[in-house]
């Protein structure tokens, strides 16, 4: 019998050094909204996304001629072409483009995890293809929740719980990680009416105040796409998945 691989959930980028496992897959989770937006961009044909941590880097990239998506606290920066809503990343705007991307939480989480064996972008939008890919890789997996300014958040933890539950059900994974078990318990409470549970989410209220909460239902829709973004060197690109691989 094949040895089961381990699942861990890291609730914040500031905790990630405690999960160091260079052989693991790291899945970056920022459901509202960065990873949902990134998955949407690749579904709509973007060529590459270059995540940068600071607004200074993003501004300098704009001056070099790159298309730039940049936001802080949900608000589009004045120099950017657009912000962080998945609805910004339409096929008409992004197909074939290379986009520099800087967000409040998600892009920092990507950089924190860059030394893992693979860094993948997770969302409900690519849930099943991501789950199947992880099973086939036969590696430990760490779900890195981007959180909110290094604090715990509900929406990323719910996704991690949903994915952990599915991976354990597959028979290929196990866990003794308390944060993984807590995230599964939380998803178990929320899953009967996920949209109602999301009323508790602080980020939903932040988005609502800025009239940006039109994305909530979309960002919690399962299996819109099979695309899986992966970090290669300093940029994200779509995994080349052969038919039948996932």
C-alpha positions as CSV (number, residue, x, y, z in Angstrom):
1,X,0.0,0.0,0.0
2,X,1.3,3.5,-0.9
3,X,2.3,5.7,2.0
4,X,-0.2,8.4,2.6
5,X,1.0,12.0,2.3
6,X,0.6,14.7,4.8
7,X,-1.7,17.8,4.8
8,X,-1.1,20.9,6.7
9,X,-2.9,24.3,6.8
10,X,-1.0,27.5,7.6
11,X,-3.4,30.2,8.6
12,X,-1.1,33.2,7.9
13,X,2.1,33.9,5.8
14,X,3.9,35.0,9.0
15,X,3.5,31.4,10.3
16,X,4.8,29.7,7.1
17,X,8.4,29.4,8.3
18,X,7.1,26.9,10.9
19,X,5.8,24.7,8.1
20,X,9.1,24.5,6.2
21,X,9.0,21.5,3.8
22,X,10.9,22.0,0.6
23,X,9.5,18.8,-0.9
24,X,5.9,19.8,-0.4
25,X,3.3,21.5,-2.7
26,X,2.3,24.9,-1.4
27,X,-1.2,26.0,-2.4
28,X,-1.8,29.7,-2.1
29,X,-5.3,30.6,-1.0
30,X,-6.8,34.1,-1.2
31,X,-10.4,33.5,-2.2
32,X,-11.5,37.2,-1.8
33,X,-10.0,37.9,-4.2
34,X,-6.4,37.4,-5.5
35,X,-6.3,33.6,-6.2
36,X,-9.9,33.7,-7.7
37,X,-8.7,36.6,-10.0
38,X,-5.5,34.8,-11.0
39,X,-7.4,31.6,-11.9
40,X,-9.9,33.7,-13.9
41,X,-7.1,35.4,-15.7
42,X,-5.6,32.2,-16.9
43,X,-9.0,30.8,-17.8
44,X,-9.3,33.9,-20.0
45,X,-6.0,33.4,-21.7
46,X,-3.5,35.5,-19.9
47,X,0.1,34.5,-20.8
48,X,1.9,35.2,-17.6
49,X,1.3,37.0,-14.3
50,X,4.2,38.4,-12.4
51,X,3.5,38.8,-8.7
52,X,5.3,41.6,-6.9
53,X,5.2,42.4,-3.3
54,X,5.4,46.2,-3.2
55,X,3.5,49.0,-4.9
56,X,6.9,50.6,-5.8
57,X,7.7,47.5,-7.9
58,X,4.3,47.6,-9.5
59,X,4.6,51.3,-10.4
60,X,8.1,50.8,-11.8
61,X,6.7,47.9,-14.0
62,X,4.0,50.2,-15.3
63,X,6.7,52.8,-16.3
64,X,8.4,50.0,-18.2
65,X,5.3,49.4,-20.2
66,X,3.7,46.4,-18.4
67,X,0.0,46.1,-17.9
68,X,-0.4,46.3,-14.1
69,X,-3.1,45.1,-11.7
70,X,-2.6,46.6,-8.3
71,X,-4.8,47.2,-5.2
72,X,-4.5,47.9,-1.5
73,X,-7.4,47.4,0.9
74,X,-9.5,46.5,-2.1
75,X,-9.0,49.8,-3.9
76,X,-7.4,50.1,-7.3
77,X,-4.1,52.1,-7.3
78,X,-4.1,55.3,-9.4
79,X,-1.3,54.1,-11.7
80,X,-2.8,50.6,-12.3
81,X,-4.7,49.4,-15.3
82,X,-7.2,47.6,-13.0
83,X,-7.5,46.1,-9.6
84,X,-8.2,42.8,-8.0
85,X,-11.7,41.8,-9.1
86,X,-11.9,38.6,-11.1
87,X,-14.4,40.5,-13.3
88,X,-11.5,42.8,-14.4
89,X,-9.7,39.9,-16.0
90,X,-11.9,39.5,-19.1
91,X,-10.6,37.7,-22.2
92,X,-10.8,40.9,-24.1
93,X,-8.4,42.6,-21.7
94,X,-6.0,39.9,-20.7
95,X,-5.7,37.2,-23.5
96,X,-2.0,36.9,-24.5
97,X,-0.9,39.6,-22.0
98,X,1.8,39.6,-19.3
99,X,0.5,41.3,-16.2
100,X,2.4,42.5,-13.2
101,X,0.2,42.0,-10.1
102,X,0.3,43.3,-6.6
103,X,-2.3,42.8,-3.9
104,X,-2.7,43.4,-0.2
105,X,-2.3,39.8,0.8
106,X,-2.1,37.2,-2.0
107,X,1.0,38.2,-3.8
108,X,3.0,38.4,-0.5
109,X,1.9,34.8,0.2
110,X,3.1,33.6,-3.1
111,X,6.6,35.0,-2.4
112,X,6.7,33.5,1.1
113,X,6.1,30.0,-0.3
114,X,8.4,30.2,-3.4
115,X,11.0,27.6,-2.0
116,X,8.5,24.7,-2.0
117,X,8.6,22.0,-4.7
118,X,5.6,23.5,-6.4
119,X,3.6,26.6,-5.7
120,X,0.1,26.4,-7.0
121,X,-2.9,28.8,-7.0
122,X,-6.0,27.5,-5.5
123,X,-9.6,28.7,-5.7
124,X,-13.1,27.1,-5.7
125,X,-13.1,27.9,-9.4
126,X,-10.5,25.2,-10.1
127,X,-11.3,23.0,-7.1
128,X,-11.5,19.5,-8.7
129,X,-8.7,19.8,-11.2
130,X,-6.4,21.1,-8.4
131,X,-7.5,18.3,-6.0
132,X,-6.8,15.7,-8.7
133,X,-3.4,17.2,-9.6
134,X,-2.3,17.2,-5.9
135,X,-3.3,13.6,-5.5
136,X,-1.3,12.6,-8.6
137,X,1.8,14.3,-7.4
138,X,2.3,12.1,-4.3
139,X,3.8,14.9,-2.3
140,X,2.9,16.5,1.1
141,X,0.7,19.6,0.7
142,X,0.5,22.8,2.6
143,X,-2.4,25.2,2.2
144,X,-1.1,28.7,2.8
145,X,-4.0,31.0,3.6
146,X,-3.1,34.6,2.6
147,X,-5.4,35.9,5.4
148,X,-5.8,39.6,6.0
149,X,-2.6,41.6,6.7
150,X,-1.0,38.5,8.3
151,X,-4.1,37.8,10.4
152,X,-6.4,34.8,10.2
153,X,-9.4,35.0,8.0
154,X,-12.5,32.8,7.5
155,X,-12.8,32.5,3.8
156,X,-9.4,31.1,3.1
157,X,-9.6,28.7,6.0
158,X,-13.0,27.4,4.7
159,X,-11.4,26.6,1.3
160,X,-8.5,24.8,3.0
161,X,-10.9,22.8,5.0
162,X,-13.0,21.8,1.9
163,X,-9.9,20.7,0.0
164,X,-8.4,18.9,3.0
165,X,-11.6,16.9,3.5
166,X,-11.6,15.9,-0.2
167,X,-8.0,14.9,-0.2
168,X,-8.4,12.8,2.9
169,X,-11.5,11.2,1.4
170,X,-9.4,10.3,-1.7
171,X,-7.4,7.9,0.5
172,X,-4.1,9.4,-0.5
173,X,-3.7,11.8,2.4
174,X,-3.8,12.0,6.2
175,X,-3.2,14.6,8.8
176,X,-2.5,15.1,12.5
177,X,-2.3,18.9,12.0
178,X,-4.7,20.7,14.3
179,X,-5.1,23.7,12.0
180,X,-6.1,21.3,9.2
181,X,-8.6,19.6,11.5
182,X,-9.9,23.0,12.6
183,X,-10.4,24.1,9.0
184,X,-12.3,20.9,8.2
185,X,-14.5,21.4,11.2
186,X,-15.2,25.0,10.2
187,X,-16.0,24.0,6.6
188,X,-18.3,21.3,8.0
189,X,-20.3,24.0,9.8
190,X,-20.4,26.3,6.8
191,X,-21.0,23.9,3.9
192,X,-24.7,23.4,4.4
193,X,-25.3,27.1,3.4
194,X,-21.9,28.5,2.5
195,X,-23.3,31.8,1.2
196,X,-25.1,32.5,4.5
197,X,-22.0,31.6,6.5
198,X,-20.0,34.1,4.5
199,X,-22.1,36.9,6.1
200,X,-19.6,36.5,9.0
201,X,-16.6,37.2,6.8
202,X,-14.8,40.5,7.5
203,X,-13.6,40.8,3.9
204,X,-17.1,40.6,2.7
205,X,-18.0,43.7,4.7
206,X,-14.8,45.5,3.5
207,X,-15.8,44.7,-0.1
208,X,-19.4,45.8,0.6
209,X,-18.3,49.2,1.9
210,X,-16.4,49.8,-1.3
211,X,-19.2,48.4,-3.5
212,X,-16.9,45.5,-4.6
213,X,-18.9,42.6,-3.2
214,X,-20.4,41.6,-6.5
215,X,-17.8,38.9,-6.7
216,X,-18.7,36.9,-3.6
217,X,-20.9,34.2,-5.2
218,X,-18.6,33.9,-8.2
219,X,-15.5,33.4,-6.0
220,X,-17.3,30.5,-4.2
221,X,-18.4,28.7,-7.4
222,X,-16.9,25.3,-7.8
223,X,-15.2,24.1,-11.0
224,X,-15.6,26.9,-13.4
225,X,-12.3,25.9,-15.0
226,X,-9.6,23.1,-15.0
227,X,-6.7,25.6,-15.3
228,X,-4.1,25.5,-12.5
229,X,-1.6,28.4,-12.3
230,X,1.9,27.5,-11.1
231,X,4.9,29.6,-10.0
232,X,7.8,29.2,-12.3
233,X,10.9,31.4,-11.5
234,X,9.4,34.8,-11.0
235,X,6.1,34.4,-12.8
236,X,2.9,32.4,-12.8
237,X,1.9,30.4,-15.8
238,X,-0.8,27.7,-16.5
239,X,0.3,24.1,-15.9
240,X,0.5,22.1,-19.1
241,X,-1.9,19.3,-18.2
242,X,-2.1,16.4,-20.6
243,X,-5.6,14.9,-21.3
244,X,-6.4,12.4,-18.6
245,X,-3.7,13.6,-16.2
246,X,-6.3,15.1,-13.9
